[in-house]
Amino acid sequence: MGNWENNIRKVVPYTPGEQPNQTDMIKLNTNENPYPPAPGVTEVLRNTDTDALRLYPDPAAKDLVHAIAGEYGLQDDQVFVGVGSDDVLAMSFLTFFYSEKPILFPDITYSFYDVWAELFRIPYERPALDEHFHIKKEDYFRENGGIIFPNPNAPTGVSLPLSDIEDIVEHNQDVIVIVDEAYVDFGTQSALPLIEKYENLLVVQTFSKSRSMAGMRIGFALACPKLIKYLNDVKYSFNSYTMNRTSIAAGVAAIKDQEYFLETCGKIIETREWTKKELRKLGFYFEESKANFIFAAHKNCPAEKLFQALREQHIYVRYFPGGRTGNHLRITIGTRNEMEVFINFVGEYLKKENLWKF
């Protein structure tokens, strides 16, 4: 038998959230938006010229880049687009983290970061969050090969003030700092104003959460023109046609409908705050979330036990076993009706199991 396996790169892959497909389910496990995309997206899909699909799309996705730039008050050469923010982040790891020094990201954070670091052979260190799941900015005031963190963080939902982000960027002007803002539209101040001041800052966002288009896969980065050029150089060396025609057109329609975007984000924020109050009444505790989810633990009920009970009722949340996250559930914010069903079931379950006194 040959030794061909010796020449294969082996990694421990990222584990995506479960994707059940049941008609009666309440899906609160992958931070999807419970509302449909902007009405203009429906029009785009209804009027798609399928004959055009035989032709390659615009490799520069100029229409989408221009629409995003216009929405954020930037020039086109300050915008990079990709197939979801995961694609943008992977390209960013390949492009900007090319040092023998370790990159830095939190010990509890988006679990794709260490997967990319391992895949691309990038050394890394993970400064620990404090006891309240907050990033300690001083941990990033040291020599490194680059920095990345989400704001708000995932899965905790905790937000870092813009002043702390600027401190981190200012202390690390010899490396690239990436702020992953997948959840920024649910109540956190974006680091976008800092890109005019710091040419080493890259801000990454996505259409998957606040714009209800997780199934379309659109992500983007905002930075100075020099960083965007470096990203495009790597993209064109990897795959020139990353963004398909339909995604480009749908993305333009979504980004232009600011009124609908603000309306749906407002609904989610309002429902999140209601859910926080109800969870506290039931004995849950959690840090203040500024995302479209809550990372909660209960005083008496083990997270795994509640996770299984919910799952049996086709109510899906995300469980993070092990370490400091082992007694927590990440609960995506759905519609108000979905969250009422969730809260009512949890209350009845805790009462039945004699885990909380009402």
SULZI-V572816 format. One record per backbone hydrogen bond with DSSP energy under -0.5 kcal/mol. CO is the residue of the C=O (numbers start at 0). NH is the residue of the N-H. If there is no record, write none. Layout:
{{CO,NH} {CO,NH}}
This chain:
{{2,5} {3,6} {4,7} {7,9} {10,12} {13,15} {21,24} {24,26} {25,27} {25,315} {27,331} {37,40} {37,41} {38,42} {39,43} {40,44} {41,45} {42,46} {44,47} {47,49} {48,51} {49,52} {50,53} {51,54} {56,58} {57,60} {60,64} {61,65} {62,66} {63,67} {64,68} {65,69} {66,70} {67,71} {68,72} {68,73} {69,72} {74,77} {75,78} {77,222} {79,220} {81,83} {81,218} {82,86} {83,86} {83,87} {83,218} {84,88} {85,89} {86,90} {87,91} {88,92} {89,93} {90,94} {91,95} {91,96} {92,96} {95,97} {101,144} {102,124} {103,147} {106,108} {109,112} {110,114} {111,115} {112,116} {113,117} {114,118} {115,119} {116,121} {117,120} {120,122} {122,102} {124,104} {124,126} {126,106} {129,132} {133,129} {134,136} {135,138} {136,139} {137,140} {139,141} {145,103} {146,177} {148,179} {152,156} {155,294} {156,289} {157,152} {160,163} {160,164} {161,165} {162,166} {163,167} {164,168} {165,169} {166,170} {168,171} {169,172} {171,174} {175,146} {175,177} {176,178} {176,201} {177,148} {177,179} {178,180} {178,203} {179,150} {180,183} {182,185} {183,186} {183,187} {190,193} {191,194} {192,195} {193,196} {193,197} {196,198} {197,200} {199,176} {201,178} {201,203} {202,221} {203,180} {204,219} {206,212} {207,32} {207,213} {208,211} {212,215} {212,216} {217,206} {218,81} {219,204} {220,79} {221,202} {223,226} {223,227} {224,228} {225,229} {226,230} {227,231} {228,232} {229,233} {230,234} {231,235} {232,236} {233,236} {233,237} {234,237} {234,238} {239,241} {241,243} {243,247} {244,248} {245,249} {246,250} {247,251} {248,252} {249,253} {250,254} {251,255} {252,256} {253,256} {255,257} {256,260} {257,261} {258,262} {259,263} {260,264} {261,265} {262,266} {263,267} {264,268} {265,269} {266,270} {267,271} {268,272} {269,273} {270,274} {271,275} {272,276} {273,277} {274,278} {275,279} {276,280} {277,281} {278,283} {279,282} {282,298} {284,296} {291,332} {292,290} {293,295} {293,330} {295,328} {296,284} {299,301} {300,297} {301,305} {302,306} {303,307} {304,308} {305,309} {306,310} {307,311} {308,312} {309,312} {309,314} {310,313} {313,25} {313,315} {314,316} {315,27} {317,329} {318,320} {321,324} {321,325} {322,325} {324,327} {327,319} {328,295} {328,330} {329,317} {329,331} {330,293} {331,333} {334,338} {335,339} {336,340} {337,341} {338,342} {339,343} {340,344} {341,345} {342,346} {343,347} {344,348} {345,349} {346,350} {347,351} {348,352} {349,354} {349,355} {350,353} {355,357}}
